[in-house]
Amino acid sequence: MKNINAAIIAFIAFCSLVSCSGNPGLCHRYRTESWISKSRVPVQLQDLIPLALKWGAGDQALRDKMEQSITTDEWRELRDSLHGRTAVIEEWLDTAQRSGNWSAERCAFRFLLEFYHDMNDLQLMKTLKK
């Protein structure tokens, strides 16, 4: 029974790693769970891995819940960390688009960037309502 459970866990982990390989359209099913391979992320973005793990969700319903539950301090950390760095992330993601190599890491950063842009839009709408 232990071997079956271990095999199931290993299979699920494998599926999550390759869930968006080769096709950005497959990223919509991806949810970063617990790790990203640091070696597969550009050095200048590696400090953002914890944020990609926390906020890199492809599921829109989950992202909506995260948008509603993010604290002011969490938003400030995300905003300050990504400020001025989105172009570097987009450039890295563009190479995936051209090559078709959508790794779990790239999917997580893609969804981190989407979450960041969503939050910027929400903050703008709140400001305009005042």
N, CA, C and O atoms as CSV, one atom per row, in Angstrom:
chain,resi,resn,atom,element,x,y,z
A,1,MET,N,N,0.815,-1.195,0.000
A,1,MET,CA,C,0.000,0.000,0.000
A,1,MET,C,C,0.863,1.266,0.000
A,1,MET,O,O,0.541,2.248,-0.669
A,2,LYS,N,N,1.990,1.227,0.779
A,2,LYS,CA,C,2.886,2.377,0.809
A,2,LYS,C,C,3.474,2.640,-0.570
A,2,LYS,O,O,3.627,3.792,-0.975
A,3,ASN,N,N,3.804,1.568,-1.294
A,3,ASN,CA,C,4.368,1.719,-2.627
A,3,ASN,C,C,3.355,2.330,-3.597
A,3,ASN,O,O,3.720,3.136,-4.452
A,4,ILE,N,N,2.109,1.951,-3.465
A,4,ILE,CA,C,1.069,2.508,-4.331
A,4,ILE,C,C,0.899,3.993,-4.046
A,4,ILE,O,O,0.823,4.801,-4.972
A,5,ASN,N,N,0.840,4.355,-2.773
A,5,ASN,CA,C,0.721,5.775,-2.414
A,5,ASN,C,C,1.913,6.571,-2.920
A,5,ASN,O,O,1.741,7.668,-3.451
A,6,ALA,N,N,3.105,6.042,-2.767
A,6,ALA,CA,C,4.312,6.716,-3.241
A,6,ALA,C,C,4.273,6.862,-4.760
A,6,ALA,O,O,4.655,7.902,-5.296
A,7,ALA,N,N,3.818,5.832,-5.445
A,7,ALA,CA,C,3.727,5.889,-6.911
A,7,ALA,C,C,2.716,6.931,-7.353
A,7,ALA,O,O,2.954,7.660,-8.316
A,8,ILE,N,N,1.602,7.006,-6.665
A,8,ILE,CA,C,0.571,7.999,-7.008
A,8,ILE,C,C,1.110,9.404,-6.790
A,8,ILE,O,O,0.934,10.274,-7.643
A,9,ILE,N,N,1.763,9.634,-5.661
A,9,ILE,CA,C,2.331,10.951,-5.377
A,9,ILE,C,C,3.384,11.319,-6.414
A,9,ILE,O,O,3.420,12.455,-6.886
A,10,ALA,N,N,4.233,10.376,-6.768
A,10,ALA,CA,C,5.264,10.631,-7.767
A,10,ALA,C,C,4.640,10.963,-9.123
A,10,ALA,O,O,5.110,11.858,-9.826
A,11,PHE,N,N,3.586,10.244,-9.484
A,11,PHE,CA,C,2.909,10.493,-10.755
A,11,PHE,C,C,2.286,11.888,-10.768
A,11,PHE,O,O,2.405,12.610,-11.758
A,12,ILE,N,N,1.628,12.266,-9.686
A,12,ILE,CA,C,1.013,13.599,-9.609
A,12,ILE,C,C,2.079,14.687,-9.691
A,12,ILE,O,O,1.891,15.690,-10.380
A,13,ALA,N,N,3.194,14.495,-8.995
A,13,ALA,CA,C,4.288,15.473,-9.050
A,13,ALA,C,C,4.826,15.594,-10.465
A,13,ALA,O,O,5.082,16.699,-10.944
A,14,PHE,N,N,5.001,14.450,-11.141
A,14,PHE,CA,C,5.487,14.466,-12.514
A,14,PHE,C,C,4.521,15.220,-13.419
A,14,PHE,O,O,4.941,16.038,-14.238
A,15,CYS,N,N,3.240,14.948,-13.275
A,15,CYS,CA,C,2.228,15.615,-14.103
A,15,CYS,C,C,2.244,17.115,-13.887
A,15,CYS,O,O,2.087,17.880,-14.839
A,16,SER,N,N,2.432,17.544,-12.653
A,16,SER,CA,C,2.452,18.977,-12.392
A,16,SER,C,C,3.672,19.635,-13.018
A,16,SER,O,O,3.615,20.800,-13.412
A,17,LEU,N,N,4.778,18.898,-13.113
A,17,LEU,CA,C,5.976,19.460,-13.716
A,17,LEU,C,C,5.850,19.619,-15.220
A,17,LEU,O,O,6.366,20.582,-15.787
A,18,VAL,N,N,5.175,18.693,-15.868
A,18,VAL,CA,C,5.087,18.745,-17.324
A,18,VAL,C,C,3.741,19.265,-17.805
A,18,VAL,O,O,3.447,19.209,-18.999
A,19,SER,N,N,2.936,19.759,-16.908
A,19,SER,CA,C,1.576,20.126,-17.282
A,19,SER,C,C,1.514,21.214,-18.326
A,19,SER,O,O,0.527,21.304,-19.057
A,20,CYS,N,N,2.535,22.040,-18.420
A,20,CYS,CA,C,2.465,23.092,-19.428
A,20,CYS,C,C,3.677,23.065,-20.349
A,20,CYS,O,O,3.971,24.068,-20.999
A,21,SER,N,N,4.372,21.967,-20.419
A,21,SER,CA,C,5.521,21.863,-21.308
A,21,SER,C,C,5.068,21.945,-22.758
A,21,SER,O,O,4.201,21.195,-23.206
A,22,GLY,N,N,5.676,22.870,-23.469
A,22,GLY,CA,C,5.462,22.958,-24.898
A,22,GLY,C,C,4.274,23.779,-25.337
A,22,GLY,O,O,4.219,24.175,-26.501
A,23,ASN,N,N,3.328,24.055,-24.475
A,23,ASN,CA,C,2.124,24.735,-24.912
A,23,ASN,C,C,1.621,25.683,-23.831
A,23,ASN,O,O,1.199,25.229,-22.767
A,24,PRO,N,N,1.658,27.003,-24.082
A,24,PRO,CA,C,1.192,27.939,-23.067
A,24,PRO,C,C,-0.282,27.760,-22.750
A,24,PRO,O,O,-0.727,28.134,-21.664
A,25,GLY,N,N,-1.037,27.204,-23.662
A,25,GLY,CA,C,-2.453,26.963,-23.411
A,25,GLY,C,C,-2.686,25.951,-22.308
A,25,GLY,O,O,-3.727,25.975,-21.651
A,26,LEU,N,N,-1.729,25.064,-22.097
A,26,LEU,CA,C,-1.857,24.078,-21.034
A,26,LEU,C,C,-1.575,24.671,-19.661
A,26,LEU,O,O,-1.906,24.055,-18.648
A,27,CYS,N,N,-0.976,25.844,-19.607
A,27,CYS,CA,C,-0.648,26.463,-18.329
A,27,CYS,C,C,-1.893,26.760,-17.509
A,27,CYS,O,O,-1.801,26.878,-16.287
A,28,HIS,N,N,-3.043,26.883,-18.137
A,28,HIS,CA,C,-4.242,27.256,-17.377
A,28,HIS,C,C,-4.588,26.230,-16.314
A,28,HIS,O,O,-5.319,26.545,-15.374
A,29,ARG,N,N,-4.085,25.018,-16.438
A,29,ARG,CA,C,-4.370,23.996,-15.435
A,29,ARG,C,C,-3.322,23.977,-14.334
A,29,ARG,O,O,-3.474,23.247,-13.354
A,30,TYR,N,N,-2.287,24.745,-14.472
A,30,TYR,CA,C,-1.137,24.662,-13.590
A,30,TYR,C,C,-1.347,25.433,-12.288
A,30,TYR,O,O,-1.898,26.534,-12.286
A,31,ARG,N,N,-0.912,24.852,-11.213
A,31,ARG,CA,C,-0.885,25.529,-9.917
A,31,ARG,C,C,0.424,25.154,-9.241
A,31,ARG,O,O,0.695,23.978,-8.999
A,32,THR,N,N,1.223,26.147,-8.943
A,32,THR,CA,C,2.466,25.897,-8.241
A,32,THR,C,C,2.140,25.393,-6.853
A,32,THR,O,O,1.351,26.014,-6.140
A,33,GLU,N,N,2.718,24.306,-6.466
A,33,GLU,CA,C,2.416,23.721,-5.162
A,33,GLU,C,C,3.492,24.005,-4.133
A,33,GLU,O,O,3.220,24.673,-3.135
A,34,SER,N,N,4.698,23.520,-4.344
A,34,SER,CA,C,5.663,23.619,-3.264
A,34,SER,C,C,7.084,23.941,-3.698
A,34,SER,O,O,7.902,24.313,-2.857
A,35,TRP,N,N,7.405,23.813,-4.967
A,35,TRP,CA,C,8.779,24.100,-5.351
A,35,TRP,C,C,8.891,24.463,-6.826
A,35,TRP,O,O,8.048,24.122,-7.655
A,36,ILE,N,N,9.965,25.164,-7.100
A,36,ILE,CA,C,10.357,25.520,-8.453
A,36,ILE,C,C,11.846,25.224,-8.536
A,36,ILE,O,O,12.590,25.510,-7.598
A,37,SER,N,N,12.276,24.665,-9.630
A,37,SER,CA,C,13.698,24.387,-9.816
A,37,SER,C,C,14.430,25.702,-10.061
A,37,SER,O,O,14.271,26.338,-11.103
A,38,LYS,N,N,15.227,26.087,-9.085
A,38,LYS,CA,C,15.972,27.350,-9.158
A,38,LYS,C,C,16.833,27.414,-10.412
A,38,LYS,O,O,16.978,28.477,-11.014
A,39,SER,N,N,17.399,26.290,-10.803
A,39,SER,CA,C,18.288,26.260,-11.961
A,39,SER,C,C,17.564,26.535,-13.277
A,39,SER,O,O,18.204,26.829,-14.286
A,40,ARG,N,N,16.245,26.443,-13.272
A,40,ARG,CA,C,15.475,26.668,-14.503
A,40,ARG,C,C,14.913,28.087,-14.581
A,40,ARG,O,O,14.148,28.416,-15.488
A,41,VAL,N,N,15.309,28.928,-13.609
A,41,VAL,CA,C,14.851,30.323,-13.554
A,41,VAL,C,C,16.076,31.215,-13.755
A,41,VAL,O,O,17.119,30.968,-13.152
A,42,PRO,N,N,15.965,32.250,-14.593
A,42,PRO,CA,C,17.110,33.156,-14.764
A,42,PRO,C,C,17.587,33.716,-13.420
A,42,PRO,O,O,16.789,33.991,-12.524
A,43,VAL,N,N,18.888,33.873,-13.308
A,43,VAL,CA,C,19.498,34.320,-12.051
A,43,VAL,C,C,18.850,35.613,-11.548
A,43,VAL,O,O,18.600,35.749,-10.350
A,44,GLN,N,N,18.577,36.553,-12.438
A,44,GLN,CA,C,18.033,37.840,-12.028
A,44,GLN,C,C,16.584,37.752,-11.537
A,44,GLN,O,O,16.044,38.734,-11.027
A,45,LEU,N,N,15.953,36.581,-11.688
A,45,LEU,CA,C,14.574,36.395,-11.220
A,45,LEU,C,C,14.464,35.403,-10.071
A,45,LEU,O,O,13.376,35.209,-9.530
A,46,GLN,N,N,15.548,34.785,-9.695
A,46,GLN,CA,C,15.488,33.726,-8.688
A,46,GLN,C,C,14.976,34.204,-7.335
A,46,GLN,O,O,14.374,33.424,-6.597
A,47,ASP,N,N,15.203,35.473,-6.996
A,47,ASP,CA,C,14.689,35.979,-5.724
A,47,ASP,C,C,13.164,36.072,-5.713
A,47,ASP,O,O,12.558,36.226,-4.653
A,48,LEU,N,N,12.545,35.978,-6.889
A,48,LEU,CA,C,11.085,36.049,-6.994
A,48,LEU,C,C,10.416,34.677,-6.882
A,48,LEU,O,O,9.188,34.586,-6.892
A,49,ILE,N,N,11.201,33.629,-6.779
A,49,ILE,CA,C,10.635,32.280,-6.701
A,49,ILE,C,C,9.616,32.150,-5.569
A,49,ILE,O,O,8.543,31.594,-5.799
A,50,PRO,N,N,9.902,32.640,-4.349
A,50,PRO,CA,C,8.885,32.517,-3.289
A,50,PRO,C,C,7.554,33.186,-3.657
A,50,PRO,O,O,6.487,32.690,-3.295
A,51,LEU,N,N,7.619,34.300,-4.368
A,51,LEU,CA,C,6.387,34.972,-4.788
A,51,LEU,C,C,5.671,34.171,-5.875
A,51,LEU,O,O,4.442,34.098,-5.885
A,52,ALA,N,N,6.437,33.571,-6.788
A,52,ALA,CA,C,5.827,32.740,-7.826
A,52,ALA,C,C,5.152,31.521,-7.205
A,52,ALA,O,O,4.090,31.089,-7.653
A,53,LEU,N,N,5.783,30.975,-6.171
A,53,LEU,CA,C,5.185,29.834,-5.478
A,53,LEU,C,C,3.886,30.234,-4.780
A,53,LEU,O,O,2.915,29.477,-4.770
A,54,LYS,N,N,3.883,31.420,-4.205
A,54,LYS,CA,C,2.725,31.860,-3.425
A,54,LYS,C,C,1.580,32.365,-4.305
A,54,LYS,O,O,0.417,32.052,-4.049
A,55,TRP,N,N,1.901,33.138,-5.328
A,55,TRP,CA,C,0.866,33.822,-6.101
A,55,TRP,C,C,0.722,33.313,-7.526
A,55,TRP,O,O,-0.129,33.819,-8.258
A,56,GLY,N,N,1.510,32.338,-7.953
A,56,GLY,CA,C,1.489,31.864,-9.338
A,56,GLY,C,C,0.429,30.821,-9.599
A,56,GLY,O,O,0.749,29.658,-9.847
A,57,ALA,N,N,-0.823,31.215,-9.548
A,57,ALA,CA,C,-1.935,30.280,-9.763
A,57,ALA,C,C,-2.595,30.541,-11.113
A,57,ALA,O,O,-2.894,31.684,-11.458
A,58,GLY,N,N,-2.817,29.473,-11.869
A,58,GLY,CA,C,-3.463,29.608,-13.163
A,58,GLY,C,C,-4.972,29.506,-13.095
A,58,GLY,O,O,-5.663,29.928,-14.022
A,59,ASP,N,N,-5.486,28.962,-12.028
A,59,ASP,CA,C,-6.924,28.804,-11.863
A,59,ASP,C,C,-7.544,30.153,-11.512
A,59,ASP,O,O,-7.213,30.738,-10.481
A,60,GLN,N,N,-8.438,30.646,-12.361
A,60,GLN,CA,C,-9.001,31.987,-12.167
A,60,GLN,C,C,-9.788,32.087,-10.863
A,60,GLN,O,O,-9.722,33.111,-10.182
A,61,ALA,N,N,-10.525,31.050,-10.508
A,61,ALA,CA,C,-11.294,31.090,-9.256
A,61,ALA,C,C,-10.350,31.207,-8.059
A,61,ALA,O,O,-10.616,31.960,-7.122
A,62,LEU,N,N,-9.260,30.464,-8.097
A,62,LEU,CA,C,-8.279,30.551,-7.016
A,62,LEU,C,C,-7.632,31.923,-6.994
A,62,LEU,O,O,-7.429,32.504,-5.928
A,63,ARG,N,N,-7.306,32.442,-8.176
A,63,ARG,CA,C,-6.686,33.772,-8.242
A,63,ARG,C,C,-7.642,34.835,-7.718
A,63,ARG,O,O,-7.212,35.775,-7.050
A,64,ASP,N,N,-8.929,34.699,-8.010
A,64,ASP,CA,C,-9.918,35.647,-7.473
A,64,ASP,C,C,-9.939,35.609,-5.947
A,64,ASP,O,O,-10.014,36.652,-5.297
A,65,LYS,N,N,-9.871,34.409,-5.378
A,65,LYS,CA,C,-9.839,34.283,-3.912
A,65,LYS,C,C,-8.577,34.912,-3.343
A,65,LYS,O,O,-8.620,35.571,-2.304
A,66,MET,N,N,-7.457,34.710,-4.023
A,66,MET,CA,C,-6.206,35.294,-3.548
A,66,MET,C,C,-6.256,36.819,-3.626
A,66,MET,O,O,-5.742,37.502,-2.740
A,67,GLU,N,N,-6.872,37.355,-4.682
A,67,GLU,CA,C,-7.009,38.802,-4.809
A,67,GLU,C,C,-7.838,39.371,-3.658
A,67,GLU,O,O,-7.554,40.462,-3.164
A,68,GLN,N,N,-8.850,38.637,-3.239
A,68,GLN,CA,C,-9.711,39.100,-2.143
A,68,GLN,C,C,-9.029,38.971,-0.787
A,68,GLN,O,O,-9.346,39.719,0.137
A,69,SER,N,N,-8.096,38.030,-0.656
A,69,SER,CA,C,-7.514,37.777,0.660
A,69,SER,C,C,-6.124,38.381,0.856
A,69,SER,O,O,-5.600,38.353,1.970
A,70,ILE,N,N,-5.518,38.925,-0.193
A,70,ILE,CA,C,-4.174,39.479,-0.053
A,70,ILE,C,C,-4.210,40.658,0.924
A,70,ILE,O,O,-5.102,41.506,0.865
A,71,THR,N,N,-3.232,40.690,1.810
A,71,THR,CA,C,-3.164,41.781,2.783
A,71,THR,C,C,-2.419,42.966,2.168
A,71,THR,O,O,-1.762,42.834,1.135
A,72,THR,N,N,-2.531,44.097,2.804
A,72,THR,CA,C,-1.822,45.294,2.349
A,72,THR,C,C,-0.319,45.051,2.329
A,72,THR,O,O,0.367,45.447,1.386
A,73,ASP,N,N,0.189,44.402,3.365
A,73,ASP,CA,C,1.631,44.113,3.416
A,73,ASP,C,C,2.059,43.153,2.315
A,73,ASP,O,O,3.119,43.328,1.714
A,74,GLU,N,N,1.237,42.137,2.046
A,74,GLU,CA,C,1.562,41.189,0.974
A,74,GLU,C,C,1.549,41.884,-0.381
A,74,GLU,O,O,2.419,41.640,-1.218
A,75,TRP,N,N,0.564,42.748,-0.596
A,75,TRP,CA,C,0.487,43.483,-1.860
A,75,TRP,C,C,1.691,44.402,-2.000
A,75,TRP,O,O,2.267,44.497,-3.083
A,76,ARG,N,N,2.078,45.075,-0.935
A,76,ARG,CA,C,3.235,45.968,-0.976
A,76,ARG,C,C,4.502,45.181,-1.324
A,76,ARG,O,O,5.307,45.632,-2.139
A,77,GLU,N,N,4.680,44.013,-0.712
A,77,GLU,CA,C,5.842,43.179,-1.005
A,77,GLU,C,C,5.849,42.758,-2.478
A,77,GLU,O,O,6.881,42.843,-3.144
A,78,LEU,N,N,4.713,42.311,-2.978
A,78,LEU,CA,C,4.609,41.890,-4.369
A,78,LEU,C,C,4.877,43.063,-5.308
A,78,LEU,O,O,5.652,42.942,-6.257
A,79,ARG,N,N,4.243,44.179,-5.041
A,79,ARG,CA,C,4.394,45.369,-5.889
A,79,ARG,C,C,5.844,45.843,-5.903
A,79,ARG,O,O,6.407,46.110,-6.965
A,80,ASP,N,N,6.440,45.945,-4.725
A,80,ASP,CA,C,7.820,46.430,-4.643
A,80,ASP,C,C,8.802,45.452,-5.285
A,80,ASP,O,O,9.782,45.873,-5.901
A,81,SER,N,N,8.549,44.170,-5.148
A,81,SER,CA,C,9.444,43.159,-5.712
A,81,SER,C,C,9.391,43.109,-7.233
A,81,SER,O,O,10.412,42.881,-7.882
A,82,LEU,N,N,8.222,43.317,-7.799
A,82,LEU,CA,C,8.080,43.234,-9.253
A,82,LEU,C,C,8.237,44.575,-9.961
A,82,LEU,O,O,8.408,44.613,-11.179
A,83,HIS,N,N,8.183,45.658,-9.221
A,83,HIS,CA,C,8.290,46.987,-9.825
A,83,HIS,C,C,9.591,47.103,-10.640
A,83,HIS,O,O,10.685,46.885,-10.120
A,84,GLY,N,N,9.448,47.443,-11.895
A,84,GLY,CA,C,10.594,47.613,-12.774
A,84,GLY,C,C,11.199,46.318,-13.294
A,84,GLY,O,O,12.214,46.345,-13.989
A,85,ARG,N,N,10.589,45.188,-12.965
A,85,ARG,CA,C,11.162,43.905,-13.370
A,85,ARG,C,C,10.239,43.102,-14.281
A,85,ARG,O,O,10.601,42.010,-14.719
A,86,THR,N,N,9.079,43.620,-14.562
A,86,THR,CA,C,8.128,42.857,-15.374
A,86,THR,C,C,8.651,42.636,-16.794
A,86,THR,O,O,8.355,41.610,-17.407
A,87,ALA,N,N,9.421,43.581,-17.319
A,87,ALA,CA,C,9.950,43.423,-18.678
A,87,ALA,C,C,10.902,42.233,-18.764
A,87,ALA,O,O,10.923,41.528,-19.774
A,88,VAL,N,N,11.687,42.005,-17.714
A,88,VAL,CA,C,12.614,40.869,-17.693
A,88,VAL,C,C,11.827,39.564,-17.676
A,88,VAL,O,O,12.177,38.612,-18.374
A,89,ILE,N,N,10.764,39.524,-16.878
A,89,ILE,CA,C,9.921,38.329,-16.830
A,89,ILE,C,C,9.268,38.101,-18.184
A,89,ILE,O,O,9.263,36.982,-18.696
A,90,GLU,N,N,8.718,39.159,-18.763
A,90,GLU,CA,C,8.057,39.036,-20.063
A,90,GLU,C,C,9.027,38.579,-21.148
A,90,GLU,O,O,8.656,37.795,-22.022
A,91,GLU,N,N,10.252,39.058,-21.100
A,91,GLU,CA,C,11.260,38.629,-22.081
A,91,GLU,C,C,11.534,37.127,-21.943
A,91,GLU,O,O,11.629,36.411,-22.940
A,92,TRP,N,N,11.658,36.664,-20.708
A,92,TRP,CA,C,11.881,35.237,-20.463
A,92,TRP,C,C,10.678,34.420,-20.945
A,92,TRP,O,O,10.844,33.354,-21.539
A,93,LEU,N,N,9.484,34.920,-20.690
A,93,LEU,CA,C,8.285,34.213,-21.141
A,93,LEU,C,C,8.161,34.240,-22.660
A,93,LEU,O,O,7.664,33.286,-23.259
A,94,ASP,N,N,8.608,35.326,-23.286
A,94,ASP,CA,C,8.585,35.402,-24.748
A,94,ASP,C,C,9.461,34.322,-25.368
A,94,ASP,O,O,9.120,33.777,-26.418
A,95,THR,N,N,10.592,34.008,-24.729
A,95,THR,CA,C,11.439,32.937,-25.271
A,95,THR,C,C,10.702,31.604,-25.204
A,95,THR,O,O,10.870,30.757,-26.080
A,96,ALA,N,N,9.891,31.417,-24.171
A,96,ALA,CA,C,9.081,30.193,-24.080
A,96,ALA,C,C,8.031,30.168,-25.179
A,96,ALA,O,O,7.754,29.124,-25.769
A,97,GLN,N,N,7.457,31.321,-25.442
A,97,GLN,CA,C,6.431,31.406,-26.493
A,97,GLN,C,C,7.037,31.032,-27.842
A,97,GLN,O,O,6.435,30.292,-28.619
A,98,ARG,N,N,8.229,31.550,-28.111
A,98,ARG,CA,C,8.888,31.258,-29.395
A,98,ARG,C,C,9.343,29.806,-29.490
A,98,ARG,O,O,9.223,29.182,-30.544
A,99,SER,N,N,9.870,29.265,-28.380
A,99,SER,CA,C,10.425,27.910,-28.412
A,99,SER,C,C,9.380,26.834,-28.137
A,99,SER,O,O,9.583,25.669,-28.479
A,100,GLY,N,N,8.255,27.222,-27.516
A,100,GLY,CA,C,7.251,26.240,-27.131
A,100,GLY,C,C,7.621,25.496,-25.864
A,100,GLY,O,O,7.008,24.477,-25.546
A,101,ASN,N,N,8.615,25.986,-25.135
A,101,ASN,CA,C,9.101,25.323,-23.917
A,101,ASN,C,C,8.474,25.961,-22.685
A,101,ASN,O,O,9.093,26.797,-22.026
A,102,TRP,N,N,7.252,25.565,-22.379
A,102,TRP,CA,C,6.552,26.095,-21.207
A,102,TRP,C,C,6.756,25.153,-20.034
A,102,TRP,O,O,6.013,24.189,-19.850
A,103,SER,N,N,7.774,25.453,-19.249
A,103,SER,CA,C,8.076,24.648,-18.060
A,103,SER,C,C,7.158,25.074,-16.920
A,103,SER,O,O,6.483,26.100,-17.003
A,104,ALA,N,N,7.139,24.288,-15.876
A,104,ALA,CA,C,6.366,24.637,-14.684
A,104,ALA,C,C,6.828,25.977,-14.128
A,104,ALA,O,O,6.014,26.765,-13.646
A,105,GLU,N,N,8.121,26.235,-14.194
A,105,GLU,CA,C,8.666,27.491,-13.687
A,105,GLU,C,C,8.140,28.676,-14.486
A,105,GLU,O,O,7.744,29.696,-13.922
A,106,ARG,N,N,8.143,28.526,-15.798
A,106,ARG,CA,C,7.641,29.625,-16.635
A,106,ARG,C,C,6.143,29.832,-16.430
A,106,ARG,O,O,5.666,30.967,-16.419
A,107,CYS,N,N,5.417,28.757,-16.270
A,107,CYS,CA,C,3.985,28.896,-16.002
A,107,CYS,C,C,3.758,29.639,-14.686
A,107,CYS,O,O,2.908,30.527,-14.615
A,108,ALA,N,N,4.505,29.283,-13.655
A,108,ALA,CA,C,4.348,29.949,-12.360
A,108,ALA,C,C,4.640,31.442,-12.481
A,108,ALA,O,O,3.916,32.261,-11.915
A,109,PHE,N,N,5.685,31.797,-13.207
A,109,PHE,CA,C,6.009,33.214,-13.381
A,109,PHE,C,C,4.994,33.915,-14.280
A,109,PHE,O,O,4.695,35.093,-14.089
A,110,ARG,N,N,4.474,33.195,-15.246
A,110,ARG,CA,C,3.420,33.775,-16.088
A,110,ARG,C,C,2.217,34.143,-15.224
A,110,ARG,O,O,1.660,35.233,-15.357
A,111,PHE,N,N,1.821,33.235,-14.343
A,111,PHE,CA,C,0.662,33.502,-13.495
A,111,PHE,C,C,0.972,34.505,-12.397
A,111,PHE,O,O,0.082,35.240,-11.969
A,112,LEU,N,N,2.212,34.550,-11.935
A,112,LEU,CA,C,2.618,35.597,-10.997
A,112,LEU,C,C,2.445,36.956,-11.652
A,112,LEU,O,O,1.907,37.881,-11.043
A,113,LEU,N,N,2.899,37.076,-12.886
A,113,LEU,CA,C,2.779,38.335,-13.616
A,113,LEU,C,C,1.318,38.695,-13.855
A,113,LEU,O,O,0.942,39.860,-13.723
A,114,GLU,N,N,0.495,37.721,-14.202
A,114,GLU,CA,C,-0.935,37.982,-14.394
A,114,GLU,C,C,-1.580,38.452,-13.091
A,114,GLU,O,O,-2.387,39.383,-13.092
A,115,PHE,N,N,-1.222,37.807,-11.981
A,115,PHE,CA,C,-1.758,38.205,-10.686
A,115,PHE,C,C,-1.340,39.635,-10.357
A,115,PHE,O,O,-2.153,40.433,-9.890
A,116,TYR,N,N,-0.087,39.949,-10.598
A,116,TYR,CA,C,0.438,41.303,-10.363
A,116,TYR,C,C,-0.340,42.334,-11.180
A,116,TYR,O,O,-0.736,43.373,-10.653
A,117,HIS,N,N,-0.558,42.050,-12.459
A,117,HIS,CA,C,-1.306,42.984,-13.302
A,117,HIS,C,C,-2.761,43.097,-12.844
A,117,HIS,O,O,-3.323,44.192,-12.835
A,118,ASP,N,N,-3.368,41.985,-12.468
A,118,ASP,CA,C,-4.737,42.017,-11.941
A,118,ASP,C,C,-4.816,42.892,-10.696
A,118,ASP,O,O,-5.733,43.699,-10.550
A,119,MET,N,N,-3.850,42.724,-9.807
A,119,MET,CA,C,-3.847,43.511,-8.576
A,119,MET,C,C,-3.623,44.992,-8.867
A,119,MET,O,O,-4.237,45.846,-8.227
A,120,ASN,N,N,-2.759,45.305,-9.816
A,120,ASN,CA,C,-2.571,46.706,-10.214
A,120,ASN,C,C,-3.880,47.295,-10.712
A,120,ASN,O,O,-4.241,48.417,-10.354
A,121,ASP,N,N,-4.591,46.537,-11.539
A,121,ASP,CA,C,-5.880,47.009,-12.058
A,121,ASP,C,C,-6.885,47.218,-10.929
A,121,ASP,O,O,-7.615,48.209,-10.919
A,122,LEU,N,N,-6.924,46.287,-9.983
A,122,LEU,CA,C,-7.844,46.427,-8.850
A,122,LEU,C,C,-7.506,47.656,-8.014
A,122,LEU,O,O,-8.399,48.385,-7.582
A,123,GLN,N,N,-6.232,47.881,-7.790
A,123,GLN,CA,C,-5.816,49.047,-7.013
A,123,GLN,C,C,-6.179,50.340,-7.744
A,123,GLN,O,O,-6.597,51.312,-7.115
A,124,LEU,N,N,-6.024,50.355,-9.054
A,124,LEU,CA,C,-6.405,51.524,-9.848
A,124,LEU,C,C,-7.893,51.787,-9.758
A,124,LEU,O,O,-8.321,52.930,-9.600
A,125,MET,N,N,-8.692,50.712,-9.862
A,125,MET,CA,C,-10.143,50.878,-9.767
A,125,MET,C,C,-10.541,51.400,-8.387
A,125,MET,O,O,-11.437,52.238,-8.287
A,126,LYS,N,N,-9.900,50.928,-7.331
A,126,LYS,CA,C,-10.198,51.422,-5.995
A,126,LYS,C,C,-9.876,52.899,-5.877
A,126,LYS,O,O,-10.627,53.662,-5.269
A,127,THR,N,N,-8.760,53.298,-6.460
A,127,THR,CA,C,-8.341,54.706,-6.427
A,127,THR,C,C,-9.336,55.579,-7.185
A,127,THR,O,O,-9.678,56.669,-6.728
A,128,LEU,N,N,-9.798,55.109,-8.332
A,128,LEU,CA,C,-10.725,55.888,-9.142
A,128,LEU,C,C,-12.096,56.026,-8.466
A,128,LEU,O,O,-12.796,57.013,-8.691
A,129,LYS,N,N,-12.478,55.058,-7.651
A,129,LYS,CA,C,-13.761,55.115,-6.958
A,129,LYS,C,C,-13.781,56.155,-5.847
A,129,LYS,O,O,-14.846,56.627,-5.451
A,130,LYS,N,N,-12.602,56.510,-5.346
A,130,LYS,CA,C,-12.524,57.449,-4.217
A,130,LYS,C,C,-12.822,58.853,-4.614
A,130,LYS,O,O,-12.794,59.751,-3.772
